[in-house]
Amino acid sequence: MNTTLKCVAPVLLCFLLSAPLAAREAQVDSLIARGQAAFEDNKKDQAIKALTAAIKQNPDNIQTYLAVAPIYINAGYLDHAMKAFKEALKLNDASPEAQTGIAEIHYKKASGGIMAVYHARKAVSAARRATRLDPTYAPAYILLGRAYIRLNENHTAASRAFAQALTHQPDNPEIAYLLGTSYIELRRNAQGRQRDNQMILSESILKNLEHHLENARFLPIAAQILFDKGEPEKALNVFEQFIATLPETERTYYDDIARVGTKEEIKIYEETPEAEQPAFLEQFWAKRDFDLLTEVNERLIEHYRRVWYARNHFAEAKTPWDARGDIYIRYGDPDYRARSGRANPEITPAVEQVKERLALALYGPEAMDEVFTGPVYPIRSNQSFVGELDPAALARTDEGGNILVPPGTIEGNQNEFILTEALGADGEASGEVGEIGQLALDEYQRRQMRPENQHHFLPVTSRGDMTIVPWETWVYTNIGEGIEITFTNELGNGVYSYAPLPDFPHEETTIGLHRYSLLAYYAPEAIANRTVSEVPDFYTPGGPMSGLGFHYDFADFRGSDSTTRLEIYYGIDPVEMGTFASGDTSTIVADCAVILADTSYTNVYRAQDAIFFRSIGHHMWPEGSFIPTLIPIDVPPGNYLLTVQVNDRAAERKGIYRHQVQVEPYQSNALQLSDIQLSWNISENPGDEKFRKGDVWVVPMISRAYQKDQSAYAYYEVYNLTRNEFGQTRYRVTYTIAVEDPIRPFNLVRSSVGALAKIFQRQDKTQVTVSFEQTGNEQSTTGYFELSLKRVKAGYNRLTVTVEDLNNGQKAAKEIQFRYKK
């Protein structure tokens, strides 16, 4: 009997102890649910009271804090959430959930405002700490990736973090989507050596993404990956599959050409019968397809990508997107993008030049001493901030040893001078906002709301950022002479518009009507409107690997069957090309292509060829070296848009240039002379068959640039000579070399639009004339001669070739420019 009681007593005791515990946990759960419901009903005081009571009921249970904190976060009570997570860490300092929660709070506080950079750094630090506490905890890696992006757009680090999260939750589509979008940013912005390093990372990322890419949401990511891998046909198909899954209203955003075409094109399209609109659109996009070596229209793929990007990044608060989306769809990624509350990228010389030009126009020569890290155009700012809240006055530390405003300076990225932190040797943040720093922040926020501060407008320089509205500034260096467009979120609702014109001055002495007129002229919206009217859209094929330089030239001759034979000459610079190496042999491989389209773009002619050039050992290429080739194409005479392209297979780079050309007719019965082809060498010794013209081989001098002691030749063709009574032709050839600009410095003619077609003023200070007579039997013949350069002046020269038919007195002449360096 006593033995039985001894066995039952412990069980009864456990039951008596667990019953109140279970009841208390149920009460805690009820209070937490009540608090969440109260927040949802906007009963904030009741919500806080219920959640506070839940914690008091179970203050020693970490799960209570971990349950309460996310509710505070969702309600926007970040400080309450921070307190709850810190209490959780007191109970278990190895809790990855609590540490990740702290990272999330800092991440949310980094969304904007004076402390954005500070909180972004704290978010990175806290998330990294969480991953060390539990290397398998996926939410910590997700927060780490997002924080890296928010801090400084570090998509390399972000992609690694997301990929790590996906290894622990491989079927989580949200993580996969974050990884996919970060991968796209990583690949699109990668350049040079950075691109090579990231290729290794990219391949590992692709393996993690593969089984997600068939999901409709992932189709745009899959399309961009396919395009990046050199499969544009598949990329276009996948984009079209994605668009087909969208509701009709959403599909219209992708089909709309209003943000690409000119006013005239849009008007014509709107007036085109619906049945004929597909044909119009095909022609519309064909005009914009620069890449000649693919069968699909890469510009259309880029348009789909831009619309998708705008819908995903600039449509959070406005449908279909705000002003940023309009500019992005037209011009794509800016060369420089700075944002308030972000650590902004390095300013390149090209970007700096655009900014300095605008600053000089707005503020005069004194602005040249400033470094404009943000908008050059003045933004709504708190002008009194620097004078009344002196950073030097806050140069002390809080109880945790955190530096509160470095003494005597307001230098630094954005608003970090308000409150910074001590960084450890490993670069991680330590400590929290101190009391003095919080007072400074509170005072700044109060001053933002003062009415007198709504009329101050200042640019953002390296001295600091006094703006009181979120902003973004974009710089495009290749549109016109370069443009900067600034957007602001004036109402704080997430909708970015063009930065507004400052308030009109009530007194002339305040700002000056002249300066105000400059502000009106250079207002971001005014710049955008002028640019759109002149350049409605912009696209550089090849993305970050574009910009391959090469020489090109062209000449036309009589073709067959009433056509004209246009020869396009390419000069590949071996210094710019990548090589395939095998032992001591290096091979350059380049694809060359040409397209001619008439003015209506109804007739399009294409041709292409490849260059394989092998060399043994290490070469030091002399100045002006090039690898020549030519592509002939027979077309009807007329005006055409000529597009030439070279793809470097080894370096995966491409160069594309366009040129308006007039292809001359040669069907007349009168005496005619072909274009003059300047040549590097003309020989009767057999060579590459593509350079053969009759019984001679003519290697073109594509650069039209000759140096001292270098041979120079000219090739031409004569048509429709007349025979005399003996059946013979007699004609005189005269060539004249006249100096164009004897003091202009020598520089190789590099391929750029209009570079070879520029007309120079003729000065005729010096000229060389040579004349000789010819006889023959053929009414059409070829001819060439070596140029005498001994008496030619250095600089630009004009060669004129005149042919006179001595049987009937008719004359024909052609001319061409070249450069000569002694």
Protein Blocks (a to p, Z undefined) as FASTA:
>chain_A
ZZmmmmmmmmmmmmmmmmmmmmmmmmmmmmmmmmmmmmmnopaklmmmmmmmmmmmmmmb
mklmmmmmmmmmmnopamlmmmmmmmmmmmomkbfklmmmmmmmmmmmmngcjklmmmmm
mmmmmmmmmmmmmmmlmklmmmmmmmmmmmnopaklmmmmmmmmmmmmmmlmklmmmmmm
mmmmmmmmggcjllmmmmmmmmmmmmmmmmmmmpmklmmmmmmmmmmnopaklmmmmmmm
mmmmpcfklmmmmmpcklmmcfklmmmmmmpcfklmmmmmmmmmmmmmmblkbfbdfklm
mmmmmmmmmmmmmmmmocfbdfklmmmmmnopafbdcdehiacddddfklmmmmmmmmmm
mnojmlmmpccfbcfbdcdddfklmmmmcfklmmccdfkopaehiehiaedehjlmmpcc
dddfkopaeddddfklmmmmmmmmmmmmpmklmmcccdddfkbccbfbdcdddddfkgoj
bpadddddfkonopacddddddddfbfklnopmlmmmmmmmgmklmmmmmmmmmmbacde
hijmghiacdddddddddeehiacddddddddfklpccddehjaccdddddddddddfko
maccddddddddddedjddddehiacdddddddddedddddddddddfklopacdddddd
ddddfkbfbdcdddddddfbdcfbdcdfklpghjaccdddfkopacehiacddddddehi
acdfkopacdddddddddfblmbccddddddehklmpccddeklaccddddddddfbfbd
cddddddfklpcehjdddddddddfknopacdddddddddZZ
